[in-house]
């Protein structure tokens, strides 16, 4: 991806999108696809994972990606805010169902995937543990930065396996129920933001093949779950759904 520098981005109108550079960070990938699916153009701005990102913070008030800045509106960093912005800028194709009950279900499932204490939060704690164990001091420093930022502790790490596995089992149960009702998607019968977010966040348990996801080798090793309760909870239906979503709705290869 061709990124522009922050000083240039600040002077531009329209949508600027800060994304984690060099790795397929699932929050960034999901935000990118939200706008791509809707055909909303954006200018990519680099955020560096595990760094202070002081210049980005001075502009947006946030150090982590993704961050969406549209014209002179306040910066948006939460996944729900980013989806809402995209829905407002270009309502069709919709990523949220039209009825309130289905929207509640959509947001509820994404919360379990992408919000604090959700699946990605637990996997990030486990990734931090892997970074801390690296013999490379630079990698260790990155792990220390993330540990301070995201509440890493031995106690939090000890809880991560059970919590992540529970969420994965919930997701697979939901897909099996939907298939029994004749749907290939998480909510209702159509593609929604829920499907998009699971496809992107599935990388944290089963990265796509290197031919379409040229992520750094160290991160690939850390992203892929080994024999564990989390690995046992990765039902094949979850990966089949991921593959269907990329085939029908999202572009490949991953761009970061």
C-alpha beads as a LAMMPS data file, in Angstrom:
LAMMPS data file: protein, C-alpha beads

256 atoms
255 bonds

1 atom types
1 bond types

-500.0 500.0 xlo xhi
-500.0 500.0 ylo yhi
-500.0 500.0 zlo zhi

Masses

1 110.0

Atoms # bond

1 1 1 0.000 0.000 0.000
2 1 1 1.217 3.494 -0.850
3 1 1 0.984 5.668 2.253
4 1 1 1.290 9.439 2.401
5 1 1 2.908 11.294 5.284
6 1 1 0.837 12.790 8.057
7 1 1 1.629 16.428 7.277
8 1 1 0.312 15.975 3.743
9 1 1 -2.730 14.022 4.920
10 1 1 -3.748 16.725 7.385
11 1 1 -4.038 19.264 4.569
12 1 1 -6.261 17.113 2.381
13 1 1 -10.069 17.071 2.248
14 1 1 -12.135 13.893 2.168
15 1 1 -11.397 10.621 3.921
16 1 1 -7.978 9.890 5.390
17 1 1 -7.522 6.448 6.910
18 1 1 -4.654 5.602 9.264
19 1 1 -3.780 1.911 8.938
20 1 1 -1.112 -0.260 10.525
21 1 1 1.736 -0.451 8.039
22 1 1 3.504 -3.672 7.174
23 1 1 1.277 -6.162 8.989
24 1 1 -2.306 -7.380 8.399
25 1 1 -3.665 -5.889 11.620
26 1 1 -7.291 -7.067 11.678
27 1 1 -8.742 -3.775 12.921
28 1 1 -7.035 -1.923 10.071
29 1 1 -7.909 -4.534 7.465
30 1 1 -11.558 -4.489 8.493
31 1 1 -11.764 -0.683 8.364
32 1 1 -10.112 -0.661 4.951
33 1 1 -12.598 -3.199 3.602
34 1 1 -15.585 -1.330 5.065
35 1 1 -14.782 1.606 2.785
36 1 1 -13.669 -0.539 -0.154
37 1 1 -16.890 -2.584 -0.171
38 1 1 -18.846 0.661 -0.366
39 1 1 -16.595 2.174 -3.010
40 1 1 -15.612 5.107 -0.797
41 1 1 -12.168 6.432 -1.762
42 1 1 -9.662 7.157 0.980
43 1 1 -6.056 8.237 1.397
44 1 1 -3.991 5.746 3.458
45 1 1 -1.804 7.097 6.251
46 1 1 0.738 4.896 8.033
47 1 1 0.487 3.961 11.691
48 1 1 3.414 1.953 13.055
49 1 1 2.504 -0.904 15.365
50 1 1 4.239 -0.938 18.729
51 1 1 5.517 2.655 18.273
52 1 1 4.512 5.902 19.959
53 1 1 3.092 7.482 16.749
54 1 1 3.411 10.947 18.279
55 1 1 2.687 12.847 15.061
56 1 1 -0.457 10.802 14.466
57 1 1 -1.527 11.426 18.060
58 1 1 -1.006 15.174 17.664
59 1 1 -3.328 15.150 14.653
60 1 1 -6.035 12.715 15.721
61 1 1 -5.740 12.209 19.479
62 1 1 -5.113 8.485 18.887
63 1 1 -1.971 6.366 18.625
64 1 1 -3.512 3.132 17.346
65 1 1 -4.983 2.254 13.982
66 1 1 -7.414 2.382 12.383
67 1 1 -8.350 6.041 12.516
68 1 1 -10.766 7.583 10.020
69 1 1 -10.706 11.351 9.502
70 1 1 -13.332 12.778 7.156
71 1 1 -12.992 16.440 6.166
72 1 1 -12.923 18.518 9.348
73 1 1 -14.981 16.078 11.407
74 1 1 -13.559 14.533 14.604
75 1 1 -11.319 11.509 14.155
76 1 1 -13.042 8.150 14.528
77 1 1 -11.133 5.191 15.949
78 1 1 -13.793 2.744 17.151
79 1 1 -14.968 0.065 14.727
80 1 1 -18.615 0.976 15.320
81 1 1 -17.894 4.659 14.576
82 1 1 -16.078 3.722 11.379
83 1 1 -18.956 1.555 10.175
84 1 1 -21.441 4.330 11.004
85 1 1 -19.390 6.862 9.043
86 1 1 -19.249 4.583 6.013
87 1 1 -22.997 3.937 6.183
88 1 1 -23.659 7.673 6.263
89 1 1 -21.285 8.537 3.439
90 1 1 -22.614 5.818 1.140
91 1 1 -25.692 3.944 2.390
92 1 1 -25.568 1.323 -0.376
93 1 1 -24.444 -1.367 -0.382
94 1 1 -25.484 -1.547 3.255
95 1 1 -23.260 -3.288 5.779
96 1 1 -25.905 -3.069 8.495
97 1 1 -29.291 -4.822 8.341
98 1 1 -32.362 -2.590 8.010
99 1 1 -34.152 -3.775 11.160
100 1 1 -33.101 -2.927 14.697
101 1 1 -33.084 -6.489 16.033
102 1 1 -30.681 -7.635 13.323
103 1 1 -28.472 -4.585 13.838
104 1 1 -28.261 -5.401 17.535
105 1 1 -27.187 -8.925 16.617
106 1 1 -24.643 -7.597 14.118
107 1 1 -23.057 -5.212 16.604
108 1 1 -23.196 -7.783 19.386
109 1 1 -21.238 -10.388 17.443
110 1 1 -18.642 -7.859 16.273
111 1 1 -18.251 -6.711 19.877
112 1 1 -17.315 -10.248 20.878
113 1 1 -14.816 -10.370 18.018
114 1 1 -13.244 -6.914 18.013
115 1 1 -13.938 -4.959 21.203
116 1 1 -12.081 -4.844 24.508
117 1 1 -12.001 -8.291 26.146
118 1 1 -13.174 -9.911 22.900
119 1 1 -11.516 -12.574 20.783
120 1 1 -8.875 -10.292 19.275
121 1 1 -8.077 -8.794 22.670
122 1 1 -7.358 -12.271 24.058
123 1 1 -5.283 -13.283 21.069
124 1 1 -3.326 -10.038 21.315
125 1 1 -2.414 -10.869 24.905
126 1 1 -1.108 -14.205 23.659
127 1 1 0.794 -12.506 20.831
128 1 1 2.371 -10.102 23.318
129 1 1 3.540 -13.109 25.321
130 1 1 5.192 -14.444 22.157
131 1 1 6.874 -11.100 21.445
132 1 1 8.179 -10.936 24.992
133 1 1 9.755 -14.375 24.556
134 1 1 11.661 -13.362 21.419
135 1 1 15.478 -13.253 21.620
136 1 1 15.367 -10.081 19.486
137 1 1 15.522 -7.003 21.751
138 1 1 13.661 -4.858 19.219
139 1 1 10.799 -7.359 19.179
140 1 1 10.822 -7.434 22.979
141 1 1 10.539 -3.641 23.110
142 1 1 7.532 -3.781 20.813
143 1 1 5.967 -6.386 23.082
144 1 1 6.632 -4.214 26.145
145 1 1 4.948 -1.218 24.498
146 1 1 1.883 -3.277 23.619
147 1 1 1.808 -4.900 27.051
148 1 1 1.604 -1.512 28.741
149 1 1 -1.033 -0.293 26.309
150 1 1 -3.371 -3.300 26.473
151 1 1 -3.303 -4.483 30.066
152 1 1 -1.063 -7.493 29.666
153 1 1 -0.409 -9.422 32.875
154 1 1 0.138 -13.068 33.807
155 1 1 -3.386 -13.104 35.224
156 1 1 -4.926 -11.682 32.032
157 1 1 -2.915 -14.122 29.925
158 1 1 -4.113 -17.045 32.026
159 1 1 -7.733 -16.141 31.246
160 1 1 -7.169 -15.581 27.533
161 1 1 -7.388 -19.198 26.353
162 1 1 -10.797 -19.903 27.885
163 1 1 -12.267 -16.585 26.775
164 1 1 -11.018 -16.865 23.184
165 1 1 -12.193 -20.477 22.875
166 1 1 -15.631 -19.580 24.232
167 1 1 -16.073 -16.843 21.629
168 1 1 -14.942 -19.138 18.805
169 1 1 -17.456 -21.777 19.899
170 1 1 -20.197 -19.131 19.944
171 1 1 -19.285 -18.048 16.412
172 1 1 -19.274 -21.585 15.037
173 1 1 -22.585 -22.378 16.747
174 1 1 -24.093 -19.281 15.142
175 1 1 -22.884 -20.265 11.671
176 1 1 -24.159 -23.819 12.054
177 1 1 -27.554 -22.426 13.101
178 1 1 -27.594 -20.083 10.125
179 1 1 -26.688 -22.887 7.726
180 1 1 -29.545 -24.972 9.116
181 1 1 -31.825 -22.003 8.354
182 1 1 -30.490 -21.758 4.789
183 1 1 -28.087 -18.816 5.158
184 1 1 -24.342 -18.592 4.513
185 1 1 -24.013 -15.465 6.655
186 1 1 -23.928 -14.598 10.340
187 1 1 -27.028 -12.383 10.439
188 1 1 -30.072 -12.803 8.220
189 1 1 -29.558 -13.906 4.647
190 1 1 -27.177 -11.236 3.383
191 1 1 -23.550 -10.185 3.760
192 1 1 -23.115 -7.720 6.631
193 1 1 -20.330 -6.095 8.612
194 1 1 -20.347 -9.156 10.876
195 1 1 -19.120 -11.357 8.037
196 1 1 -16.518 -8.793 7.016
197 1 1 -15.150 -8.488 10.544
198 1 1 -14.944 -12.222 11.117
199 1 1 -13.087 -12.714 7.812
200 1 1 -10.486 -10.121 8.822
201 1 1 -10.140 -11.232 12.423
202 1 1 -9.935 -14.916 11.488
203 1 1 -6.305 -14.139 10.594
204 1 1 -5.609 -14.195 14.339
205 1 1 -6.284 -17.923 14.483
206 1 1 -5.636 -19.078 10.906
207 1 1 -3.761 -16.690 8.596
208 1 1 -4.520 -16.876 4.904
209 1 1 -1.919 -18.559 2.723
210 1 1 1.290 -16.641 2.045
211 1 1 0.291 -16.312 -1.613
212 1 1 -2.403 -13.812 -0.595
213 1 1 -1.115 -12.712 2.815
214 1 1 2.589 -11.866 2.747
215 1 1 2.845 -11.122 6.446
216 1 1 6.153 -11.226 8.360
217 1 1 7.188 -14.751 9.320
218 1 1 7.385 -14.024 13.041
219 1 1 3.825 -12.729 13.099
220 1 1 2.566 -15.646 11.007
221 1 1 3.958 -18.016 13.605
222 1 1 2.322 -16.037 16.412
223 1 1 -1.022 -15.580 14.637
224 1 1 -1.510 -19.292 13.916
225 1 1 -2.895 -21.161 16.922
226 1 1 -1.090 -24.328 17.881
227 1 1 -2.489 -27.303 19.763
228 1 1 -4.520 -25.643 22.497
229 1 1 -8.068 -25.034 23.595
230 1 1 -8.184 -22.115 21.153
231 1 1 -6.991 -24.300 18.293
232 1 1 -9.559 -26.976 19.137
233 1 1 -12.297 -24.332 18.994
234 1 1 -11.524 -23.348 15.382
235 1 1 -14.377 -25.243 13.771
236 1 1 -13.933 -25.817 10.003
237 1 1 -17.196 -23.904 9.449
238 1 1 -15.423 -20.724 10.597
239 1 1 -12.689 -21.024 7.992
240 1 1 -15.110 -22.070 5.262
241 1 1 -17.097 -18.921 5.999
242 1 1 -13.906 -16.829 5.902
243 1 1 -13.004 -18.256 2.492
244 1 1 -16.506 -17.621 1.136
245 1 1 -16.415 -13.986 2.259
246 1 1 -13.063 -13.320 0.586
247 1 1 -14.167 -15.104 -2.573
248 1 1 -17.449 -13.214 -2.927
249 1 1 -16.995 -9.882 -1.207
250 1 1 -13.401 -8.870 -0.343
251 1 1 -10.342 -8.289 -2.485
252 1 1 -7.155 -10.331 -2.342
253 1 1 -4.217 -10.306 -1.820
254 1 1 -4.227 -8.502 1.503
255 1 1 -2.716 -5.050 1.161
256 1 1 -0.880 -3.519 4.089

Bonds

1 1 1 2
2 1 2 3
3 1 3 4
4 1 4 5
5 1 5 6
6 1 6 7
7 1 7 8
8 1 8 9
9 1 9 10
10 1 10 11
11 1 11 12
12 1 12 13
13 1 13 14
14 1 14 15
15 1 15 16
16 1 16 17
17 1 17 18
18 1 18 19
19 1 19 20
20 1 20 21
21 1 21 22
22 1 22 23
23 1 23 24
24 1 24 25
25 1 25 26
26 1 26 27
27 1 27 28
28 1 28 29
29 1 29 30
30 1 30 31
31 1 31 32
32 1 32 33
33 1 33 34
34 1 34 35
35 1 35 36
36 1 36 37
37 1 37 38
38 1 38 39
39 1 39 40
40 1 40 41
41 1 41 42
42 1 42 43
43 1 43 44
44 1 44 45
45 1 45 46
46 1 46 47
47 1 47 48
48 1 48 49
49 1 49 50
50 1 50 51
51 1 51 52
52 1 52 53
53 1 53 54
54 1 54 55
55 1 55 56
56 1 56 57
57 1 57 58
58 1 58 59
59 1 59 60
60 1 60 61
61 1 61 62
62 1 62 63
63 1 63 64
64 1 64 65
65 1 65 66
66 1 66 67
67 1 67 68
68 1 68 69
69 1 69 70
70 1 70 71
71 1 71 72
72 1 72 73
73 1 73 74
74 1 74 75
75 1 75 76
76 1 76 77
77 1 77 78
78 1 78 79
79 1 79 80
80 1 80 81
81 1 81 82
82 1 82 83
83 1 83 84
84 1 84 85
85 1 85 86
86 1 86 87
87 1 87 88
88 1 88 89
89 1 89 90
90 1 90 91
91 1 91 92
92 1 92 93
93 1 93 94
94 1 94 95
95 1 95 96
96 1 96 97
97 1 97 98
98 1 98 99
99 1 99 100
100 1 100 101
101 1 101 102
102 1 102 103
103 1 103 104
104 1 104 105
105 1 105 106
106 1 106 107
107 1 107 108
108 1 108 109
109 1 109 110
110 1 110 111
111 1 111 112
112 1 112 113
113 1 113 114
114 1 114 115
115 1 115 116
116 1 116 117
117 1 117 118
118 1 118 119
119 1 119 120
120 1 120 121
121 1 121 122
122 1 122 123
123 1 123 124
124 1 124 125
125 1 125 126
126 1 126 127
127 1 127 128
128 1 128 129
129 1 129 130
130 1 130 131
131 1 131 132
132 1 132 133
133 1 133 134
134 1 134 135
135 1 135 136
136 1 136 137
137 1 137 138
138 1 138 139
139 1 139 140
140 1 140 141
141 1 141 142
142 1 142 143
143 1 143 144
144 1 144 145
145 1 145 146
146 1 146 147
147 1 147 148
148 1 148 149
149 1 149 150
150 1 150 151
151 1 151 152
152 1 152 153
153 1 153 154
154 1 154 155
155 1 155 156
156 1 156 157
157 1 157 158
158 1 158 159
159 1 159 160
160 1 160 161
161 1 161 162
162 1 162 163
163 1 163 164
164 1 164 165
165 1 165 166
166 1 166 167
167 1 167 168
168 1 168 169
169 1 169 170
170 1 170 171
171 1 171 172
172 1 172 173
173 1 173 174
174 1 174 175
175 1 175 176
176 1 176 177
177 1 177 178
178 1 178 179
179 1 179 180
180 1 180 181
181 1 181 182
182 1 182 183
183 1 183 184
184 1 184 185
185 1 185 186
186 1 186 187
187 1 187 188
188 1 188 189
189 1 189 190
190 1 190 191
191 1 191 192
192 1 192 193
193 1 193 194
194 1 194 195
195 1 195 196
196 1 196 197
197 1 197 198
198 1 198 199
199 1 199 200
200 1 200 201
201 1 201 202
202 1 202 203
203 1 203 204
204 1 204 205
205 1 205 206
206 1 206 207
207 1 207 208
208 1 208 209
209 1 209 210
210 1 210 211
211 1 211 212
212 1 212 213
213 1 213 214
214 1 214 215
215 1 215 216
216 1 216 217
217 1 217 218
218 1 218 219
219 1 219 220
220 1 220 221
221 1 221 222
222 1 222 223
223 1 223 224
224 1 224 225
225 1 225 226
226 1 226 227
227 1 227 228
228 1 228 229
229 1 229 230
230 1 230 231
231 1 231 232
232 1 232 233
233 1 233 234
234 1 234 235
235 1 235 236
236 1 236 237
237 1 237 238
238 1 238 239
239 1 239 240
240 1 240 241
241 1 241 242
242 1 242 243
243 1 243 244
244 1 244 245
245 1 245 246
246 1 246 247
247 1 247 248
248 1 248 249
249 1 249 250
250 1 250 251
251 1 251 252
252 1 252 253
253 1 253 254
254 1 254 255
255 1 255 256
